[in-house]
Protein backbone atom coordinates (compact mmCIF):
# COMPACT_ATOMS: atom_id res chain seq x y z
CA UNK A 1 0.00 0.00 0.00
CA UNK A 2 1.29 3.46 -0.93
CA UNK A 3 1.03 6.15 1.71
CA UNK A 4 0.86 9.70 0.55
CA UNK A 5 1.90 12.68 2.58
CA UNK A 6 -0.91 15.17 3.07
CA UNK A 7 0.15 18.69 2.12
CA UNK A 8 0.30 21.11 5.02
CA UNK A 9 -1.56 24.38 5.23
CA UNK A 10 0.23 27.67 5.70
CA UNK A 11 0.48 29.42 9.04
CA UNK A 12 -0.59 32.99 8.23
CA UNK A 13 0.70 34.50 11.47
CA UNK A 14 4.18 32.96 11.31
CA UNK A 15 4.38 33.62 7.57
CA UNK A 16 3.49 37.26 8.24
CA UNK A 17 6.22 37.46 10.85
CA UNK A 18 8.70 35.96 8.39
CA UNK A 19 7.67 38.41 5.65
CA UNK A 20 7.99 41.27 8.13
CA UNK A 21 11.49 40.16 9.11
CA UNK A 22 12.58 39.97 5.48
CA UNK A 23 11.18 43.44 4.77
CA UNK A 24 13.04 44.84 7.80
CA UNK A 25 16.27 43.16 6.66
CA UNK A 26 15.86 44.60 3.17
CA UNK A 27 15.68 48.19 4.42
CA UNK A 28 12.52 48.90 2.42
CA UNK A 29 9.62 50.68 4.09
CA UNK A 30 6.07 49.36 3.95
CA UNK A 31 5.19 52.32 1.72
CA UNK A 32 7.99 51.38 -0.69
CA UNK A 33 6.81 47.76 -0.79
CA UNK A 34 3.25 48.97 -1.40
CA UNK A 35 4.38 51.14 -4.31
CA UNK A 36 6.57 48.42 -5.85
CA UNK A 37 3.66 45.98 -5.72
CA UNK A 38 1.28 48.55 -7.19
CA UNK A 39 -1.12 48.39 -4.23
CA UNK A 40 -3.61 51.21 -3.61
CA UNK A 41 -2.82 51.46 0.11
CA UNK A 42 -0.44 49.84 2.62
CA UNK A 43 -3.27 48.09 4.50
CA UNK A 44 -2.86 44.91 2.42
CA UNK A 45 0.77 44.65 3.45
CA UNK A 46 -0.07 45.29 7.11
CA UNK A 47 -2.74 42.54 6.96
CA UNK A 48 -0.10 40.10 5.67
CA UNK A 49 2.33 41.07 8.42
CA UNK A 50 -0.31 40.55 11.12
CA UNK A 51 -1.41 37.19 9.66
CA UNK A 52 -4.91 38.42 8.87
CA UNK A 53 -4.50 37.51 5.20
CA UNK A 54 -1.91 36.07 2.83
CA UNK A 55 -0.50 37.74 -0.29
CA UNK A 56 -1.91 36.56 -3.61
CA UNK A 57 0.42 34.32 -5.58
CA UNK A 58 1.23 37.27 -7.87
CA UNK A 59 2.09 39.55 -4.93
CA UNK A 60 4.03 36.77 -3.22
CA UNK A 61 6.07 36.22 -6.39
CA UNK A 62 6.80 39.95 -6.82
CA UNK A 63 7.62 40.28 -3.12
CA UNK A 64 10.09 37.40 -3.40
CA UNK A 65 11.74 39.15 -6.36
CA UNK A 66 11.92 42.48 -4.49
CA UNK A 67 13.40 40.82 -1.39
CA UNK A 68 15.65 38.52 -3.47
CA UNK A 69 14.44 35.30 -1.81
CA UNK A 70 12.49 32.25 -2.95
CA UNK A 71 8.74 32.43 -2.38
CA UNK A 72 9.00 29.41 -0.07
CA UNK A 73 11.38 31.40 2.14
CA UNK A 74 8.52 33.81 2.94
CA UNK A 75 6.11 31.10 4.06
CA UNK A 76 5.75 28.86 7.13
CA UNK A 77 3.75 25.65 6.92
CA UNK A 78 1.56 24.43 9.75
CA UNK A 79 3.85 21.37 9.94
CA UNK A 80 6.88 23.58 10.56
CA UNK A 81 4.91 25.67 13.07
CA UNK A 82 3.93 22.50 14.98
CA UNK A 83 7.56 21.38 15.16
CA UNK A 84 8.84 24.73 16.39
CA UNK A 85 6.63 24.75 19.49
BELRA-V121726 format. One line per field, one symbol per residue. phi: phi as a letter, one per 30 degrees, with the letter a starting at -180 (. if undefined). psi: psi as a letter, one per 20 degrees, with the letter a starting at -180 (. if undefined). Layout:
phi->???
psi->???
//
This chain:
phi->.cccdddddccddddddddeddddddiddddddedddiddbdeeddddddidacdddddddddddddhbdeddccbddedddddd
psi->ppppppqqrqohghgghgggghgghhiqrhggggghikqgrihgghhghijhrqqrhghgghghggilrqhhiiqpqhghhhii.
//
